[in-house]
Amino acid sequence: MSEVKTVRATMRAWAIDAYGGPEWMQLRRLPVPEPGPGDVLIEMSGAEVGDWDIMVREGEWPMGR
C-alpha cells in the first residue's frame, strides 16, 4: 500500500524576475501548487541547472521570450 504524506504549504524555488545575469535570480519561498484532477504532486529534494536555464534567463531561448 502506498504511503500518504502531508504536503508542506510552501517550497523553495529560484525565481527569475527579469532577463539578464544571475543577479536577477532570487531564492524564494512560494506556495506548493495544488494538484488538479488527474494530476500527481511529486516531492523533489534537488534539481539541476542546465544550459537552457542560462538561455532563458538571458532571453535567448529559441522558442521566443
C-alpha positions as CSV (number, residue, x, y, z in Angstrom):
1,M,0.0,0.0,0.0
2,S,1.3,3.5,-0.8
3,E,2.2,6.0,1.9
4,V,0.3,9.2,2.1
5,K,2.5,12.2,3.2
6,T,1.5,15.6,4.5
7,V,2.2,18.3,1.9
8,R,4.0,21.4,3.0
9,A,2.3,24.7,2.4
10,T,5.4,26.3,0.8
11,M,8.5,25.3,-1.2
12,R,11.8,26.9,-2.1
13,A,12.3,27.9,-5.7
14,W,14.7,30.0,-7.8
15,A,12.8,32.8,-9.5
16,I,14.0,34.9,-12.4
17,D,12.3,38.4,-12.4
18,A,13.9,39.9,-15.5
19,Y,16.2,39.0,-18.4
20,G,19.9,39.4,-17.6
21,G,22.6,37.9,-15.5
22,P,22.4,35.8,-12.3
23,E,21.8,39.0,-10.3
24,W,18.2,38.7,-11.4
25,M,17.8,35.3,-9.7
26,Q,16.3,35.1,-6.2
27,L,15.7,32.2,-3.9
28,R,12.0,32.5,-2.8
29,R,9.5,30.7,-0.7
30,L,6.4,30.0,-2.8
31,P,3.2,28.2,-2.3
32,V,3.2,24.5,-3.2
33,P,1.0,24.0,-6.3
34,E,-2.4,22.4,-5.7
35,P,-2.7,19.3,-8.0
36,G,-5.9,19.2,-10.1
37,P,-7.9,16.1,-11.1
38,G,-5.7,13.5,-12.6
39,D,-2.5,15.3,-11.5
40,V,0.2,14.0,-9.3
41,L,2.3,16.1,-6.9
42,I,5.9,14.8,-6.6
43,E,8.3,16.0,-3.9
44,M,11.8,16.7,-5.1
45,S,14.9,17.2,-3.0
46,G,17.0,18.8,-5.7
47,A,17.2,19.8,-9.3
48,E,19.9,20.6,-11.8
49,V,20.6,23.9,-13.6
50,G,21.4,23.4,-17.3
51,D,22.5,25.4,-20.3
52,W,18.9,26.1,-21.2
53,D,18.3,27.9,-17.9
54,I,21.0,30.4,-18.8
55,M,19.5,30.9,-22.2
56,V,16.0,31.5,-20.7
57,R,17.5,34.0,-18.2
58,E,19.3,35.9,-20.9
59,G,16.2,36.0,-23.2
60,E,17.8,33.8,-25.9
61,W,15.5,30.8,-25.8
62,P,14.9,29.7,-29.4
63,M,11.1,29.4,-28.8
64,G,10.9,33.2,-28.0
65,R,10.5,35.3,-24.9
